[in-house]
């Protein structure tokens, strides 16, 4: 191979580095942040409307619990399938139709006349938004070289967390209205909470439209055996990023090599005598099985376990935060004796905090209480601030050390929260423990780098799927144990966070890519 040809044949990671870091990358990061935010808004945003839904759809407490969890159930049920499709058909091809279709389902769910219809549509919505839940991390990471990949993913998470601060504000702006009108044909009264769901789904529609102007990931195109299309994307990135800084510079790369750890996928044709469903199941198995083979099983197991523990705390415990907060505030208003949170919970179980309420009249409010959403806003602000701090420190000290330090701090605060006999201080320590969800972005950044391109989306989807199972099991386990075995229920997740931080050191280093200098032996 001639010297000129060697100069124009580089590894994909080096090609991405040559495109620079500029407007194109910034737009991709902002876009990904909005997609991630849309996933959270669609799945968690329903919690703000539950008190009003109870009145309008005449829901029982059990039905409210189903509504609160059904979107997560949809996400969990479909994560594996979306990971398979994203790895075999493309990131953009999966994300764009899912974003637009998700908004359409949200529109229909806002017109639901009863509980069953609403629950089914929210489950379907959960299935659809799952496509963007994990694929976005992969899509974002594959537009950046190894040097910038970690920071890009963390910045995408920061944008999502920053936008989450506005969730309570959006809820108050839409739900706390007094207008209503009748919708013919389906015979429902369109009330403000229905418009709130439309507002929750609108970012997904806008992101879906924005994807018409965005290309497929160049790393995916190369792994799919489309190097020419990958080069076209790289040329576009180079032009957008450097046209103002270096207008005369041309992108001279004419040939790409995959990363050392990312083999080019060979296209497979469907055998005529094979059932389509069986064929798809076989493809999913072949796409999933490598993650549990000798080469990858340690990475898969560790990433799943770490995310399970984080989600168990960040989402499972969070479901009980209002309950603990409410009991603690009731106790401090009536008594001055210092008690630990678990002692207060046991005290409340005896009925000492509720015997003053003798009025059995139930008033169903169609508006939200300001105090609850004020505390929710404060929690989101703290969460976004901690993510910003984590991003800065990750750049200084590395991902694994900061993952350990952050989870150690959150776990320690959790242990102290249920040990100190000062309820108000305990609540603040509890809030810090709940901010462990910030570590999800750090773990995802690690996973994107340690798995090959052809398995990356599946690895992210499976690890997040296991993580979300932690959310569901955490909420239910605490529901069973929080009154009868409070110490076990609340101390164990805190200790597990510290263990998860230590497990992060067992994850391997990012795979080293082949640089141009390694190509001297290329025939």
N, C-alpha and C positions, 0 to 999 in steps of 0.2 A: 504494500500500500504506500502510495506517495505521501510526502510530508504534507502537501496541501490537502489531500483527501483526509488525512488524520486530523488536521485542524478543523475540518468541516464535519467530522463524525464524532459526536460526543454522547455521553450518557445523558438521559433525560433530566436528571437532577442538575447537571451543569448547564444544560440548555435553559432550564428555568431560571437559574442564577443569572445567565446572560441577558435575560429579558428585563432585568432590573426589578425594582420594587417601586411602584408608582400608582397612578390613578386607577389602573385596571385592578390591581391587588386591593386597593382601598375599597373599590366598589364591590368586589367579591366578598370582602370581609363584612361590609355593611349589609349586603344582601343576605349573607348567611346568618348574621345576627338577627335580622328580621324574620327569617324562616324559623330559626330556633325559638324565637319569641312567640311566633304564631303557634307552634306546637304546644308551648306552655299555656298560652292564652286559651287555646281551644280545649285543653284537657283540664286545667286547673281553674280557669275562669268561672266555670259553672258553680264553684263553691260560693262565690259572692252572691249568686242569684238563688241559692237553695232556700233561704228563708221566704222569699217571694214565691218561688215555685210551689212551696208547701201550701200556700194559700190558694194560688190560682188553679193548680192541678190537683188539689186536695190530696197531698202526699202524706203517707205515714212516715215515721222515723226510719223504718226499714227501707222504704222506697227512696227516701232521701239518700240513704247510704248507698243504695244501688246506683242512683244517678251520679253520685260523687265518684264512684269507682268504675263505672261502665266504660268510660273513655280509655282509662288505663288498661282495662281488660282487652279492649280492641287493639291497643298498641302492643300489648304483650302477645296476643294471639297471632299477630301478623308480622312481627319483627323479623322472624326467620325467613319468611317468604320474600319480604321486601329486600332483605340482604342478598338473597339469591338472585333476584331480578336485577338489582343494582350492579352486581358483579358480572352478570352475564349479558345484560342488554344495555347498560349505561346508566350513569348517574342522572343526567339531565332527562333522559327518556322516562325515568321513573318519577322524578321529583315534580316536573312541570305539570303533567296531567293530574297528579295527586293533589297539588296545591289548588288548582282550579276546581277539581271535583269536590275537594273538601269544603270549599265555600258553598257550592251548590247544595251539599248535604246539610250544611249549617242553616241555609235559607229554609229548607224544608223542616228542619227540626225547630226553627223559630215559629213555625206554623202548627206545631203539634197540638192536637186537641186533648190528649190524655197522657197518662204516665207511660203506658206500654209503647205507644208510638214514639214518644220522646226518648225513652231508653234505647229502643232499637236503633233510632237514627243517630244517637250519640255514640253507640257502639260502632256503627258503621263509620262514623266520623273518626273514631279512634283508630280504626283499621287504616283509614286513608292517611291521616296525619302521621302515622307511623312511618310512612315512606320518607318523609323529610326529617324525622326525628334523629336518625343516625346517619343517613346518607349525606346530610349536610356537612357533617364533620369531615367525611371522606372527600366530598366534592371540594370543600374549602382547602383542605390540606394538599390536594393534588395539583393545585395551581401554584404551589410554593415549593421552593427548594428546601433542603433539610435545614438550612440556616434560618429561614423565616417561618417554617411550617408551625413550629410550636407557638410562636407569638401570634401568628394569624388565627389559630384556633382559639387561643385564650382571648384575643380581642373580639372574636365573634361571640364568645360566651359573655364577655363584658357588655357588649352592645345589647344582647338579649336580657341580661340581668338589669341593666340600666333602664331598659324599656319596661321591665316588670314593675318598676316603681309606680308606673302610671295605671296599673291594673285597678287598684282601689278607686282611683280618680275617675277612670272610665266607667266603673260600676256605679259610682255615685252620680255621675253626669247623666247616665241613661236611665238607671233604675229609679232614682228618686224624682221621678216626674209624675204628673197626675193625669195626663191625657190618656185616652183610649178610643178605639173605634172598632166597629163591627166589620168582619171580613165575610162577605157572602160566599156561597157555595160550600165552604168548609165549616161555616157556622162557629167561628171563634171570635173572641174579643181580643184584638191586638193591643196588648198593654206594653208599657215601657221595657219590661224585662225581655220581651221578645226582640225589641230593637237592640238591646244590649248584646244578644247573641249574634246579630248581624254585624255589629261593630267588632266582635271577637273574631269573626271569620273574614272580615275585609282585608286584613294584612296578608292572608294567604292568597287571596285573589290577586292582589297587587304584586306579590312575589311571583306568582305564576305568570303574569303578564310580563314582568321584568325578565323572565327566563327566555323570552323570545329574542332578547338582545345579548344573551350569554351563550358561550360555546360549551361543548362537552369538555370534560377534564382531559388535558393532554396526556396525562399518565394513563388514564383508562384507554384512550384511543390507541396509544402505543401498545398496551398490553393486549388489546383486542385485535392486533395485527393491522392497524391503520396508521402507519407512520406518516404518510403524506398529510392526512388530516391533522395529526398532532403537530406537525411542523407549521401548518397554516394557523393553528391556534397560537403557537409560540410567536409567529411573525406578528400576529395581531396584538398580542400582549406587549411585544417589544415596541411596536409602533405607538401604542397608546402611552406606554410608560416613559419612553425616551424621546418622543418627537419634539418636546420643548427643551429638554436638557441637551440632547445630542442629535439634532435633526438630520445630520449627514450620515449617521451610523446605520449600516445595513445589517440585517440578521443573515449571516452567511452559512449557517448550519444547513446541510443538505441531507444528512443521515443521522438517525438516532439509534442509540442502544438502550435497552431497558436497564433498570437497576439490577445489581447482581442478584437480587433476591426476588425479582418479579418476572417470571417467564412469560413469554408471549403465548396467549391462549390460542389454541388451534380450534377452528370452527368445526362443529360436528353436525352432521346431517341426520335427520330423522329417518330411522329405518322404516320401510314401508309396512312391515308386519308387526310393528310395535304400537301399542296403544298410547295415545297422546298423554293421558294422565300418568301412565306408568313411566313414560319417557321423562316427563317433567319431574316426577318423584326421584327418578334415578339421577337426573341432573342436580337436583337439590342435594341429594346424598353425596354425590361426587364433589359438590361445592362445599359441603359442610364437613365431611369426613376428615379432610386434611387438618382441620383445626384441632382434631382430637387424636391425631397421629403423633408419633414420637417427636417429630420435629417441632410441633407447635403446641402440644397439649399443655405444657407448663405455662406458656404465655396465656393460653385460653383460660385455663383454670384460675390462675392468679388474677387476671383482669376481671373475670366474672365474680370471683369471691370478693375482691376489693370493692367493686361497684355494688354488689349485693349489700355489703355492710354499710356503705355510704348512703344508698337509697333507703335502707331500713331506718337509718337515723333521720336523714334529711326530709323524707316524705312520710315514712311510717310514724315517727315521733311527732312530726308537724301536725298530723291529723288530730293529735291529742293536745296540742299546745293551747288552743282556746279553752279546752276543758280545764287544764291545769291552771292556766292564767285566771280563769273565772273563779275557781275555788280559792286560789291564793288571795285574790282581791277581796272576795267575800269575807275571808277569815281576817285579813288585816283591818277591814272596816269595823269588825265587831269585837276583836280581841287584840290585846297587846302582847300576850305571852309569845316569845319566839318559838317557832316550830320548824322542823324540816318539812319539805314539800310532801314527802310520803306520809309524815305524821298528820299533816293537814288533810290529805286525801282520806286517810283512815278516819279522821275526825269528822269529815264531811259525810262519810259513809254511815256514821252513826245517826245522822239526821240533825246534828246540832246547827248546821248552817241553813237548813231549809224549813225548820219548824216555825219560823216567823211569817211564812207565807201561808195565809189561810184563805186567800181569795182564789177560788177555783175557776173563775171566769177567764176564758182564753180569748185574747185579742189577736187577730191575725193581721199583721202589718204588711202592707204592700210596699214599704220603703225600708231602707237600711239604717241601722244604728251607726252613728258617726264614730263612736269610740273604737269599735272592733276594727274598722277599716283604717283608722288612724294608726293603731298598733301594727296592722299589716303593712302599711306604708313604711313605718319605721324599720320593720324587719327587712323589707326589700332594700331600703337604703343601706342598712348595715351589710347586707349580703353583697350588694354591688361594690361597696367600699372595700370589703375584704377580698373580693375578686381582683380589684385593681391593685391592692397591696400584694396579693399573691403573684400577679403577673409581673410586677416589678422585681420581686424577690426571686422568682423562677429564673429570670434573665441573669440574675447575679450569682445564684448558687446552684442552679440546675433543678430539673423536675423532681427527681426522686428524693433528694434531701428536703425540698420544700413540701412535697407530698407528705413525708413523714412528720415534719415539724407542724404543718397545718393540722393534720389529723390528730397528732399528739395533743396540740393545744385544745382542739374541739373536744376530744375525749376527756381530757383533764377537766375542762370547764363543765362537762356533763357530770363527772363524778362529784365535783365540788357543788354543782347546782342542787344535788339531792343530799348533800352532806351538811351544808351551812344552815343554821337555824334562822336565817334572815330572809323571809319570803321574797322581798323586792329584789335583793341581790341575787337570790337563786334564780329568779325569772330572767334577769339579764344574762346570767351564766348559761341558762338554758337556751337563750336566743343564740349565743355564740356557738353552742353545740349544733343547733339546727343549721348554722351557716356552713356545715361541713359539705353541703351540696356543691360548694365552689370547687371542691376537689374533683368532681366529675369531669370538669373541663380539662384538668391536668391529666387525669387518667386517659381520657379520650385522645389527647395529644400524644401520649406515649403509645397507645394502641395503634394509631394511624401510622406511626413510624416503625414499629417492630413487626408488623405483618406485611406481607407482599401485596402489591397492587391488586392481584387477581383474587385475594382473599380478604382484603381490607374491609369492604363494606359488610361482608358476612360477619367478620370478627367484631366489628363495632355493634352491629345489630344484635348478635347473640349476647354479647356482654351487657348491653343496655337492657335487653329483654330480661336477663337474669337479675339485673339491678332493679328493674321495675317490679319483678316478683317480690323482691325485698320490700318494696313500698307497700304492696298489698299484704304480705305476711306480717310485716311490722305493725301495721295498723290493727290487724286482727289479733295478733298475739298480745299486744298491749291492751286491747279491749278486754281480753280474757283475764289478764294478770294484774292490771294496774291497780285494782282495788284489793284483791286478795293477796297478791305477792308483789307489792309495789317496788320494793328494793331490787328484786330479781329483774322485774320488767324494765326498770329505768337505769340501773347500774350496768347491766350486761351490754347494752348497745354502746355505752360510753367506753367500756373496756375494749370492746370489739373494734372501735375506731382506732385506738392506739395499735392494736394488732394489725389492722389493715395498713396503717402507715408503715409498719415494719415490713410487711409483706411486699410493699412496693420496691424495696431494695432487691428482691429476688427476681423482678422483671429484668429481662436482658436489655442490653444497650441497643440503640437504634442500629439497624444494619448499615454497614458502611457501603456506600455506593462506589462503583468503579469510576474513577476519574480518568480524564483524557490521558494522563501519563501511563495509565495501566494498559493502554491500548497499543503499546509498542509491539506487543507480541501478537496483535490481531493480524490474521493472514490477509 
